[in-house]
Amino acid sequence: MAFLTRARATMAATLLLAAHVAAASETVGTLPDSSKLVAIGGSITEIVYALGEERRLIARDTTSVYPPAALALPDVGYMRQLSPEGVLSVGPSAVIALEGSGPREAIDVLKKASVPFLEVPETFDRDGIVVKIRAVGEALGVNDKAKTLAASVATDLDAAEKTTASIGERKRVMFLLSAQGGKLLASGSGTAADGVIRLAGAVNAVEGYEGYKPITDEAVITAAPDVILMMDRSGDPDPSADIFANPAIASTPAGQAKRLVRMDAAYLLGFGPRTAAAVRDLVAQLYGDRVAK
């Protein structure tokens, strides 16, 4: 019976991934000319490099900071505040953008331009990463490379998730995008932060809303996080003093234990080839020696 249950679960996961890939293929397709490519979205750029196709890149967006070699490319702006003129000014033969790039008006202009503009779907889970890799591979006409990379990344992600299989009591984690001026901006569901918390075998302490939104003191106390998770931006001061001085946070288990984890934003939230490593690092921070090696 257990074998049949596992077999059915495996079949369901396989069918779901196939559906995701089919949907991505309808959105992406193969580019007629990808010799002068602009990549919009950090994970798109990372995937192009991981496929060994970086010679095609002529520009990137501001979120594309890895690998370090990508920083030598011209920057066409932040992925959510794009200017069509800025993107087209570098003379691309094609543009590949991560779903969620914007603003919508700019994307509409780019889609109507003479340069092919393709969007890659984004979901914050294991299958979403696999779909992105295969979609970028198809767009560049390197399906075999993409299939190999996707299989390797999927195996690595599965292994990272299994490290917490024996953990009974899951940590409650609150991701704070910002805490400036004592105003807390926390992650609900449907975000990269929510996705990576789940992959690390933890629970998103914030429930009841989607996206990144301000959170009240009452909601912080109700969430009762064991750990506060924040981005570690280069050059930013350590926010610990301000975070734990907040009365609402101070009253939570995380505040009482002063548990704050900071990780590089592109690494933690990128949902690309490095995500399995980021998950393992987050797991180590959350659970320490309690996880399987």
LINJO-V141728 format. One record per pair of residues at least 4 apart in sequence whose ideal C-beta (glycine too) atoms are under 7 Angstrom apart, sorted by sequence separation. I is the first residue (numbers start at 0). J is the second residue. If there is no record, write none. Layout:
I_J, I_J
This chain:
0_4, 1_5, 2_6, 3_7, 4_8, 5_9, 6_10, 7_11, 8_12, 9_13, 10_14, 11_15, 12_16, 13_17, 14_18, 15_19, 16_20, 17_21, 18_22, 19_23, 20_24, 21_25, 22_26, 23_27, 24_28, 39_43, 41_45, 42_46, 43_47, 44_48, 45_49, 46_50, 59_63, 65_69, 76_80, 81_85, 82_86, 83_87, 84_88, 96_100, 101_105, 103_107, 104_108, 105_109, 106_110, 107_111, 108_112, 112_116, 123_127, 125_129, 126_130, 127_131, 128_132, 129_133, 130_134, 131_135, 132_136, 133_137, 134_138, 135_139, 141_145, 142_146, 143_147, 144_148, 145_149, 146_150, 147_151, 148_152, 149_153, 150_154, 151_155, 152_156, 153_157, 154_158, 155_159, 156_160, 157_161, 186_190, 189_193, 190_194, 191_195, 192_196, 193_197, 194_198, 195_199, 208_212, 214_218, 216_220, 217_221, 218_222, 238_242, 239_243, 240_244, 245_249, 246_250, 250_254, 251_255, 252_256, 262_266, 263_267, 264_268, 265_269, 269_273, 270_274, 273_277, 274_278, 275_279, 276_280, 277_281, 278_282, 279_283, 280_284, 281_285, 282_286, 283_287, 286_290, 38_43, 47_52, 48_53, 64_69, 76_81, 81_86, 101_106, 122_127, 136_141, 137_142, 178_183, 188_193, 196_201, 214_219, 243_248, 248_253, 249_254, 253_258, 262_267, 269_274, 38_44, 47_53, 63_69, 64_70, 76_82, 100_106, 110_116, 121_127, 136_142, 186_192, 187_193, 197_203, 242_248, 243_249, 248_254, 109_116, 177_184, 186_193, 196_203, 266_273, 47_55, 86_94, 136_144, 137_145, 175_183, 176_184, 282_290, 38_47, 47_56, 76_85, 136_145, 175_184, 205_214, 229_238, 59_69, 75_85, 120_130, 135_145, 175_185, 176_186, 193_203, 267_277, 75_86, 174_185, 243_254, 266_277, 119_131, 133_145, 173_185, 174_186, 59_72, 61_74, 132_145, 133_146, 58_72, 60_74, 75_89, 120_134, 243_257, 44_59, 58_73, 59_74, 60_75, 61_76, 62_77, 94_109, 119_134, 188_203, 227_242, 56_72, 60_76, 61_77, 62_78, 73_89, 119_135, 132_148, 133_149, 58_75, 60_77, 132_149, 186_203, 205_222, 242_259, 38_56, 48_66, 60_78, 174_192, 187_205, 204_222, 262_280, 36_55, 44_63, 78_97, 81_100, 186_205, 204_223, 262_281, 36_56, 37_57, 40_60, 45_65, 81_101, 94_114, 96_116, 98_118, 129_149, 132_152, 185_205, 189_209, 190_210, 204_224, 239_259, 34_55, 36_57, 37_58, 38_59, 39_60, 41_62, 48_69, 79_100, 93_114, 98_119, 117_138, 187_208, 188_209, 189_210, 190_211, 227_248, 33_55, 35_57, 40_62, 41_63, 78_100, 79_101, 80_102, 83_105, 92_114, 93_115, 94_116, 95_117, 96_118, 97_119, 98_120, 99_121, 174_196, 187_209, 41_64, 82_105, 86_109, 91_114, 98_121, 129_152, 187_210, 41_65, 81_105, 95_119, 97_121, 128_152, 129_153, 172_196, 260_284, 38_63, 44_69, 83_108, 87_112, 186_211, 187_212, 83_109, 227_253, 87_114, 184_211, 185_212, 220_247, 224_251, 225_252, 226_253, 125_153, 128_156, 184_212, 219_247, 223_251, 224_252, 225_253, 172_201, 184_213, 185_214, 219_248, 223_252, 224_253, 172_202, 183_213, 216_246, 220_250, 229_259, 231_261, 58_89, 125_156, 169_200, 170_201, 171_202, 172_203, 173_204, 182_213, 183_214, 216_247, 220_251, 227_258, 230_261, 231_262, 57_89, 169_201, 170_202, 172_204, 173_205, 219_251, 226_258, 227_259, 228_260, 229_261, 230_262, 231_263, 232_264, 58_91, 169_202, 171_204, 225_258, 57_91, 166_200, 226_260, 230_264, 176_211, 163_199, 183_219, 163_200, 230_267, 37_75, 40_78, 160_198, 39_78, 95_135, 160_200, 95_138, 37_86, 173_222, 173_224, 37_89, 43_95, 171_223, 172_224, 175_227, 171_224, 37_91, 43_97, 171_225, 172_226, 173_227, 174_228, 175_229, 35_90, 36_91, 39_94, 42_97, 170_225, 173_228, 35_91, 39_95, 40_96, 170_226, 172_228, 35_92, 36_93, 37_94, 38_95, 39_96, 40_97, 34_92, 39_97, 33_92, 36_95, 226_285, 32_92, 33_93, 40_100, 178_238, 32_93, 39_100, 30_93, 178_241, 178_242, 181_245, 123_190, 123_191, 123_193, 124_194, 123_194, 195_267, 125_198, 195_268, 43_119, 192_268, 194_270, 191_268, 191_270, 199_278, 173_253, 198_278, 195_277, 199_281, 200_282, 195_278, 199_282, 31_115, 55_139, 201_285, 30_115, 46_131, 50_135, 46_132, 50_136, 195_281, 199_285, 30_117, 52_139, 47_135, 28_117, 42_131, 46_135, 50_139, 52_141, 27_117, 50_141, 26_118, 27_119, 43_135, 51_144, 26_120, 50_144, 50_145, 23_119, 23_120, 22_120, 50_148, 49_148, 33_138, 33_139, 19_126, 23_130, 27_134, 29_137, 30_138, 28_137, 29_138, 30_139, 16_126, 20_130, 23_133, 27_137, 28_138, 15_126, 19_130, 23_134, 27_138, 29_140, 16_129, 20_133, 24_137, 170_285, 159_275, 162_279, 156_274, 156_275, 159_278, 163_282, 152_272, 155_275, 159_279, 162_282, 166_286, 152_275, 163_286, 166_289, 166_290, 165_291, 163_290, 164_291, 162_290, 162_291, 161_291, 128_270, 127_270, 128_271, 128_274, 123_270, 65_265, 64_265, 62_265, 49_272, 41_265, 45_269, 46_271, 45_271, 46_272, 42_269, 45_272, 41_269, 42_270, 45_273, 42_271
